[in-house]
Amino acid sequence: MIESIMQTLPLKFRFCPSPTGLIHFGNVRTALFNVLLAHKFKSTFLLRIEDTDKERSKVEYTEALMDDLRWLDLSWQEGPEVGGDRGPYWQSERQAIYDHYYAQLTSGTSRHAYPCFCSEADLEAMRKVQRAQSQPPRYAGTCRHLSKEEIEAKIASGLKPTLRFRVPDGEAVEFQDLVKGPQRFSSDDIGDFIIRRADGTAPFMYCNAIDDALMEVTHVVRGEDHLTNTPRQILILQALGLPIPQYCHISLIMGADHTPLSKRNGSRNIQTLREEGYLPLAIVNYLARLGHYYAEDQLMDIKSLSAHFDFSHLSRSAAHFDEQQLLHWQKEAVMALSVSELAVWVKAHSEFSKIVPAEKRAAFLSKLQPNVLFPQELAFWAEQLYGASLKLDSASNDILLQAGKDFFTTALQAIAEKGIDYAHLQAALQNKCQIKGRALFQPLRVAVTGVLHGPHLEDVLQLMGVEQVKRRFEVALQKVTEPRP
């Protein structure tokens, strides 16, 4: 399958979102797959903005979308802000092009399209009848055979028609899908569909197909929810004599409830994930494996992901969102960061640099790196280790009280004798207090960090230093010697 694709070089892949909101997992995965294919075949990735929905499309959404794609390292070689000789790349600027092809579909004797005056109420009534008769909903052809005089009279009366594509009767539309294999649709099941709205603008079905052809897109890789659109778009391109791309419909991402992933069942937009501290490489590695098999399970950059991407590894069955897997790749991405990269990452999300002493920052980041997934956790540990005081819950207080006065008197004495010498501290507590295991480690950890879990205690003590550890032991000693209410 891959070999047959390579024979059609040069290739062009595309991503064409509608800027009606912030970009989510499903759309990002589509963009990623197209970028990986473009990299793999040393070809072009095109970005096109499908903004013909005037009411919902907003400039700020387009800007946010492009910003998110760049943050994920999904750059485009043709499209907004980078140019190309097939633009403009905003569909709202391409109306004259669409009008040109409308004229071809309606001129002369071609009769590939006709005006439709049916109202939405008329169409809903048709659908209601069809559902009652267990028929698939499709246009009944009410306006298909209007005469020229009837059309002119309706327009003269003030009615504004849509334009419908005349689907030929009794034909089959066939194509080879790179994931789903041979596809065959009967034209009799499709029904005539709208290719121009009453206000003159072009809907997705029409302008998407026209632009793919004119921008020389060779491969349309998109979600399988577009599969039934494909025969309609092929019919449009055949009628106009325009080139037809190779189609590839990838499986949808499902939520835990086995319905398409949405905000309702777990999907989040990239901007939110970015603000939460997710790393771009974590998101990219996770999404690359949703519906695509990689034999390699290590963290990879875009170049490596593209080198191992293969159409034959795309699954026909639905992919399922798993937040634990996303967190796994976040962990891998965090561990791949250098100390300097960690510093930039945490600084962007917290007051880290104001809390951790300058001379301790590099060691702090290095020691804490295996214990965190998000920069907020580094900020938490910075406060726990270097903050002026600790807030303990009742369970932690109980652990200190059970340890008692001798425990912290001994700990302070051990620190006074040899500073931060973890082995000496343990031995002193074991010998003096006759304790080991949790009875030894839990009071120590709670006293110095306020929590029961975290980085290796020896590392924590070294990061804090003698004076800070001494202060924490003194506070603990005060707590256990205070009169109890």
N, C-alpha and C positions, 0 to 999 in steps of 0.2 A: 504493500500500500504506500509506504514512504517512497519507494523507488519510483512509483508512477507519479507521485507529486513532484519529485525533483526533476522529472523530465519536462515540466512546464515552466521552468525558470525563465525570466525572473518572477518571483512570487511577491504578492502583496496581501497582508493580513490587516484587519481593521477592528476597531472598537468604536461603536457609535452610540453613546449614551444619550438619553434625554435628560437635560438638567432640571428636573422637577423636585429634587431633594438631594440630600447628602448621599454619597455613594456607599453601598453596602456590600457584604460578602459576595453575593451572587454575581453582581456586575464586575466586581474586582477580579473574581476568578476568571470570568470571560476575558477580561483585558489581559490578565496574566498569561493565560493559555496562548492568546494571540501573540503576545510579546515573546514568549518562549519559542514559538514556531518561527517567528521572524528572525530571532537570533540563530536558531538552529540552521536555517537555510540561508543565512546571510542575506536576508531580504528586507522588505520595508514593512514597518508597522505604522498604520495610518490612524489618526484620531479624527473623528467627525462628530460635530455636535448637532444632534437632531432636535432643534428647538422650534419646531413649527407649532407646538402647543403654546399659543401666546399667553394664555391665562396662567399656566403653571410653570413655564420655563422662566428662570431668573438668572441674571448675569452672575450674581453671587454664588449660585450653585455651580455654574460652569467654572468659575475661578477656583472654588473649593475642590472641585473634581480634579482639575489639572494639578493643583497643589498636592492633593493626595496621591495621584499617580506618580508624580515626581518623587515624593517622599518614599514611595515603595520601589523606586528605581525602575519604574515602567515608563520609559521615555519613548516618544514617538518621533519618527523621521519625517513625517508629513502630516500637516494639519495646523491647527491654531498656533500662532506665535512662531512656528518654524517654517511655514509656507509650503510651497509645492506648486506645480504647474497645472493641478487639477481642481484648484479651489474655485470659489471660496469654500471654507470648511465648516461654515455655519449654514444649516439648511434655510434659515430665515432669510439668507441673502441669495438664495438660488431660485427664487420664484420664476424669474424669466426663463430659466432652463426648463422648469417643469411645464410652464405654459407652452413652450416650443413643442414638447412631446405630447401635450394634450391636443394641440392642433393636428399633429400627425394621426392621433388615434380617432379623431372625429372628422377629418377632412375627406373629401372625395367619396369613394365607394367603400372605404375600408370598414366603416361601421364597427370598429373595435370598442367604441364607447358611446354612451347615449345619456341624455339628461334624465334625471329621475326627480319627480315632484312629490313623491310620497313623504308624508310627514312622519315624525317619530311615533305618533299615535297609530297611524296606518300600519307601520312596520311592526309595532308591538301586537296589534290585532292579528297580523299574519302569523307571527311567532306563536301566539296563543292557540290559534287553530292548528298549526303544525304540531305543537306539543300534545294537543288533545288527540291527534291522530297518530301519535307516536312516530312522527317524522322529524328528521333533523332540521333545526331552524335554518332556513336560507331564503334569500329573496325570491319572491314568487314571480317576478318578471312583469309586474303590473305596467311599468312604463316602457317596456322593451320594444313594443311595436307601435308607439305613438307616431303619427304622421308628422311631417314637417309643419303642417298647418296647425295641428293640435299643440305642438311644442311652442310655436310662435304665439299662439293664443294664450297659453298658460303664462308665458314670460310677460306678455303684454298686460296680463291681469295683476302683475306684481309678484308672482311666485318666483323664488330663487331656487333653481334646481341644484342638486348634487350631480356629479358625473359618475356613472357606473361603467365598469368594464364588462363587456359582453363575453361571457365565458362560452366557448363553443360547445355544442351539444355532442354527446356520444363519443368523447375522446378520452384518452388516458394521458395523464402527465406523469412521466417517469424520470427518476434521477437516481444516481448512486450516492448515498450518504457515506461519508468516510468512517462513521461510527456505527450507524444503524443498518448499513448495507443497502440493497436495492429497495427503492420506494416507488409505489404506484398509487396514483389517486385518480378516481373517475371524475371527469369534469361535471358530470350530472349531479354529483354530490356537493359541488362547491357553491354554485349559485353566483349570480352577478354581484360584484362587490364595488363599494365606493372607492374611487381613486381621486376625487376632488370634492372638498366640502362645499357647502352652499356659499361660504364666504370667499371661495376661490383658492383656499390654501390646500396644500397636499398632505394627505394622511400618511402614516408610516408605510403602509403596504406599497404605496406607489413611489414616494420619494426615496425610500430606502433602497429599492431595487434599481431605480434610475441612477442614483449616486454610486452604488457599487459598480455598475457597468461603466459609467463615465470616468470614475476614478481608478479604473483598471484593477479593481480588487479581484484577486484570483481565487481566494478561499474565504468563505464566510463561515467562521467558527462561532456558534452562538448556542444558547440554551435550547433544549428540546421543546420548550413551550412555543418556539417559533416554527416547529416542523410543519404544521398545517398552513403556515403562511407561505411556505416555499413554493408549492404548486401555483399559487396565485401570482407570485412574483416571477416565476418562470414564464407564465402565460403573458405577462406584461412585456417582458424582455423579448420573447419570441415575436410578439406583435410589432414591436418597434425595431426588430432586427439588431438588437444590442447583445453583446456577449453575456453569457450566463456563467457565473462563477461556480466553483466546486463547493458544495455545502457539507457542513459537518455539524451535527447537532449533539451537544454534550448533555449528559444527564444533569438534572436539577439537584440542588442541595436541599435536603429535607431536614426538618427539625426533629427533636426527640419524639414529637407526637405524630411523626410520619406524614406531615403535611409540608408543602414548600416552605423553606426557611423565610421567615419574616420577622418584623419587630415583635410580633406577638409571641413567637416561640424561640426567641434567642438571638436573632440577627442584630448586629450593631453596625453603625456606620464607621468608616475608617477614621473619621475625625475624632469620634469618641474614644476609639481604641488608642489612638495616638495620644490623646490627652491623658488616658489612664496609664500611659507608659509602656505600652506594647512596642516592641521593636519591629521595624519594617521587615527584617529578615525572618522573624518568627512568623509573621502573617503570610509572607510569600511562601515559606517552606510548608506551612500548614495547607494553604489553599492549593499549592501545586500537587498535593497528594489527595485532594478531594475529587474522586472520580478518575484519578490517573495513578497507575502503579509505578513506583520506583523500587528497584531492587536495593538501592542504596538507602540506608536509614540515617545517614549523618547529615548535619546541617550543610546546605549548599548555597552558593551565591547564584545570581541569575544566569551567569555563564554556564555553570555546572548543571543547573536545573534544565537549561535549554538543551545542553548536549545529550542528556539522558531522556528527553521528552520524546514520546513515540505515539503516533496515532493508534497503533495496535495495543497500547497500554491503557487506552481510554475505556472506561467501563460503560456498558449499556444500562446498567442498573443505577438507581438513584444513589447519590452520595449522602451521607448523614453527618450533620454537624456534631462535633464532639468537643466540648470546651476543654476537657482534660487533655486532649491531643494538642489543642492550641497552646495550653499552658506548658505542655512538654516542649514544644518548639520555642516558646518564650524562654524557658530555662536554658535550652541549648544556645539560643542567641545571646542571652546574658553572659553565659560562660565563655562565649567567643570574643567578648569585648576586651579590649586592652584596659589598663587602669585609667589611662587618659580618656578613653571613650566612656568608661563608666562615670568619670567625673563630670563630663559634659552632659551625659544622660540624666544623672541625678540632679545636677544643678538646674536643669531646665524645668524640674518638677518640684523643687523644694528649696528650703533655706539651708541646705547641707553645709555650704561653705561658712556660714555664720556660726555653726554649732561645733563642727569638728576642728580642733586646732590644726593650723597649717602643716606643722611637722608630722602630724598623725594621719593626714588624709590618704596618702598613697597606701600605707599599711592597712588602714581601716577598710578601704575599698577592696584591696586584695583579699583580706581575711573574710570579709562579709559576702563577697561575690557568690560563693556556693550556697548561701543561705537566703538569697532574695530572688524574687521574680520581677519586682516593680520598684521604681525609684522611691516610692512612698515608704517601702520597707527599709531602705537604707536611711531615709530620714527618721524613721521610727527608732532604728538602732543608734543613730547619732544622738538622738535625744536621750535614749536609755543609758548610753555609756557616758555622755558628756554633759547632760543636763544637770541643773542645780539640785533637783530632787526627784524622787521616784514616787509614783502613786501606786500603792499596792492594794489588791483586792483582798477580801477576807481570807481566802484560801492561802494566799501568799503570806499574810500576816500570821496565820496559824503555823505555817512552816517555820517562821522565825521564832515564834514563841516556844515551839517544841524543841528547837535547837538549844535555846537557853543562853544564860549569861556566860558560862564557861566556854562555849563554842566561840563566841565573838571576841572574848578576852584573849583566848588562845590565838585566834586568827590575827588579831592586831599585834600580838607579841611576835608571831612568826613573820609578819610583814616588817616589823621594826628590826628584826634580827637580820634578815637576808633580802629585804625588798620583794620584788615580784619573782619569787622562786616557787614555782607551782609544786614541785616535788616536795620541797621543804614544808610548804603550807599543808599539803595532804598528810604528810608524816606526822606533823605536830598535832593535827586534829585527831588523827587515828590513835595516837599514843595517849594524848591527854584526855580525850573525851570517849575513847573506846568505841568509836563508830566507824562505819564504812558504808559503801554503796550509796543509796539514795539519802540516807540520814546524813551523809557528809556532803554530797554534791548539791542536793536541792537547796539547803539553806545558803550555801555559798552563792549559787546562781541567783537566787531570789534577792539576796542582800546586795549584790553588785549590779544586777540587770533589771530586777523587778519582775521577771518572768521565768517560767520553768524550762523553756526550750530556747535554743538559739545556737550560735557559733560555739566552737570548742571553748571551754571555760579558760583554758590556759591562754588562748589567743585573746580573749576578752580582757583578762587581767593585764596582759602586756600592752594592749591598746590603750587601756585606761591609765596605767601608770600608778606609781606608789601613792601619790597624794590623793588621787580620785578614789582609789580602792580603799585607802585608809578612811576617808570621809564616809564612804558607804558602810564600812564595818562599824564605824562610830555611831552612825544613825541606827543601824540594826541593834547595836548594843543598848542604845538608849531606849529603843522600843521594847526590848525584852526586860528591861529593868524598871520601866515605868509601872506605877501601881495600876493594877487592872480594875476596871469599874465593877 
